[in-house]
Amino acid sequence: MASISALNVLIFHTSSKYFYKNIHFRSIFYHYIVGFTEELQSKQNQLNPNKMNKNILFEPYNLNGLELKNRVVMAPMTRCRSDNAETKATALTALYYRQRASAGLLITEGTYVNRMAVGSINVPAIYTKAQVEGWKLVTTAVHNEGGKIFAQLWHVGRLSHPDLLDGKQPLAPTALNPLADIFTAEGFKPSVEAKEMTLEDIQQTIHDFKQAAINAMEAGFDGIEIHAANGYLLHQFFNLYSNKRQDKYGGSIENRARILLDILDEINGVMDSKRVGVRLNPSLHDMQGMMLDGESVEVHDYIVSKLNKYNLAYLHLTEPFTDVSKNPLAIQQVAKHYRSMFKGTLIINRKFDKELATQVLNDNEADLVAFGSPFIANPDLVERFRVNAPMNTPDPSTYYTPGAKGYTDYPTLHE
Ligand SMILES: Cc1cc2nc3c(=O)[nH]c(=O)nc-3n(C[C@H](O)[C@H](O)[C@H](O)COP(=O)(O)O)c2cc1C
């Protein structure tokens, strides 16, 4: 199993090594980010602007009653700019999202639902009053630009470290060490064995997701996305290697999926599910302390079938992050696999450019396409797509560093 930490931290890890120690920058993310940008530019140059102006990407979309001005979604991306005592979003965070508000829908970086959910430094959270006030700056800024924004609710589970948790052991379904490197205020430290969650811990976490949903509504978000992907707490419950519980949250597929459905049931009591999205990464393998197991497909199939009863805003899926083409345990084409199974709006993500996004929408494999790294360097991504303009290249060394550099200083076309 790869000794890699949280997705965000993984990228942080590689980029900070590059940035601080000036050593060779090597990771799959390096390849996909750099490869992606070069590939995108060459494709953009070949496109015919007249033909592309009528692109389905720019058509409005009705998301369960919420009017999106186009089908371009900004994927959730941790940016670690909340280097303040309360870890709250600031005017700088608001500026960053406002700059990108021409997307049909923005999904925020993962925001922690409680103190034990924390897995890296300087991430804006959503469990205190001050943090809610911070997010209000963001939602107001985005709405003033006519944009729509959902908050991604996040608990990292075992992908954390006592240094980030006031000395406490991270919580997880089972007492195991994910063998990851966790980014703390003092740099990277090896992960530790997690503490197995009691039933009380689980109930508290479900409650905290509900409270975070309430907080998100108070902060003025248009909706929320439950982060059940990328090897974090909820994903840890789904997986046979990370969940060895014998109680009603472990063992059978139904039991391992239960925590997510309990969270959705709870949230259903306080807000309309039509404003709730769920993110899954069913083919995540050899990353984030996560390995595919013999029931990874079945457990995700079961979850998706159950999601149908909630009339959710959307299901947000990612195509495989690593090469699983020879792995019989993986779903190779995630959007295709789940398109007919899920009855609502499907968002697909990972490594899309304008051409591929257009194709996936025209082929009706998804309704919306989420773009991650292209949005970091191109605040006006939609406009650039529209006029087939060249793209700015993202700089991974500033993905997680404090301040405006590499955050709000990427130029638009007009600049
Ligand atoms: C800097 C960075 C931070 C990320 N943080 C998150 C996060 O907080 N939550 C999440 O679900 N995914 C996160 N991701 C994954 C992205 O949402 C997306 O799945 C990934 O970048 C692939 O999309 P892309 O090929 O368009 O970049 C992050 C990715 C990057 C590059």
Ligand as a Chemical Component Dictionary entry (heavy atoms), coordinates in Angstrom:
data_LIG
# 
_chem_comp.id                   LIG 
_chem_comp.type                 NON-POLYMER 
_chem_comp.pdbx_formal_charge   0 
_chem_comp.three_letter_code    LIG 
# 
loop_
_chem_comp_atom.comp_id 
_chem_comp_atom.atom_id 
_chem_comp_atom.alt_atom_id 
_chem_comp_atom.type_symbol 
_chem_comp_atom.charge 
_chem_comp_atom.model_Cartn_x 
_chem_comp_atom.model_Cartn_y 
_chem_comp_atom.model_Cartn_z 
_chem_comp_atom.pdbx_ordinal 
LIG C1  C1  C 0 -5.251  21.360 -4.749  1  
LIG C2  C2  C 0 -6.325  20.310 -4.713  2  
LIG C3  C3  C 0 -7.114  20.177 -3.586  3  
LIG C4  C4  C 0 -8.157  19.244 -3.548  4  
LIG N1  N1  N 0 -9.000  19.197 -2.454  5  
LIG C5  C5  C 0 -10.110 18.424 -2.496  6  
LIG C6  C6  C 0 -11.108 18.514 -1.475  7  
LIG O1  O1  O 0 -11.037 19.311 -0.533  8  
LIG N2  N2  N 0 -12.190 17.696 -1.585  9  
LIG C7  C7  C 0 -12.327 16.808 -2.619  10 
LIG O2  O2  O 0 -13.337 16.093 -2.668  11 
LIG N3  N3  N 0 -11.416 16.729 -3.602  12 
LIG C8  C8  C 0 -10.325 17.527 -3.584  13 
LIG N4  N4  N 0 -9.439  17.516 -4.640  14 
LIG C9  C9  C 0 -9.733  16.678 -5.805  15 
LIG C10 C10 C 0 -10.463 17.501 -6.872  16 
LIG O3  O3  O 0 -11.772 17.832 -6.455  17 
LIG C11 C11 C 0 -10.560 16.712 -8.189  18 
LIG O4  O4  O 0 -11.215 15.504 -7.942  19 
LIG C12 C12 C 0 -9.189  16.411 -8.785  20 
LIG O5  O5  O 0 -8.396  17.582 -8.843  21 
LIG C13 C13 C 0 -9.351  15.864 -10.215 22 
LIG O6  O6  O 0 -9.976  16.820 -11.049 23 
LIG P1  P1  P 0 -9.112  17.624 -12.166 24 
LIG O7  O7  O 0 -8.430  16.565 -13.016 25 
LIG O8  O8  O 0 -10.083 18.437 -12.929 26 
LIG O9  O9  O 0 -8.097  18.435 -11.417 27 
LIG C14 C14 C 0 -8.372  18.403 -4.672  28 
LIG C15 C15 C 0 -7.541  18.528 -5.787  29 
LIG C16 C16 C 0 -6.544  19.479 -5.830  30 
LIG C17 C17 C 0 -5.712  19.630 -7.079  31 
# 
loop_
_chem_comp_bond.comp_id 
_chem_comp_bond.atom_id_1 
_chem_comp_bond.atom_id_2 
_chem_comp_bond.value_order 
_chem_comp_bond.pdbx_ordinal 
LIG C1  C2  SING 1  
LIG C2  C3  SING 2  
LIG C2  C16 DOUB 3  
LIG C3  C4  DOUB 4  
LIG C4  N1  SING 5  
LIG C4  C14 SING 6  
LIG N1  C5  DOUB 7  
LIG C5  C6  SING 8  
LIG C5  C8  SING 9  
LIG C6  O1  DOUB 10 
LIG C6  N2  SING 11 
LIG N2  C7  SING 12 
LIG C7  O2  DOUB 13 
LIG C7  N3  SING 14 
LIG N3  C8  DOUB 15 
LIG C8  N4  SING 16 
LIG N4  C9  SING 17 
LIG N4  C14 SING 18 
LIG C9  C10 SING 19 
LIG C10 O3  SING 20 
LIG C10 C11 SING 21 
LIG C11 O4  SING 22 
LIG C11 C12 SING 23 
LIG C12 O5  SING 24 
LIG C12 C13 SING 25 
LIG C13 O6  SING 26 
LIG O6  P1  SING 27 
LIG P1  O7  DOUB 28 
LIG P1  O8  SING 29 
LIG P1  O9  SING 30 
LIG C14 C15 DOUB 31 
LIG C15 C16 SING 32 
LIG C16 C17 SING 33 
# 
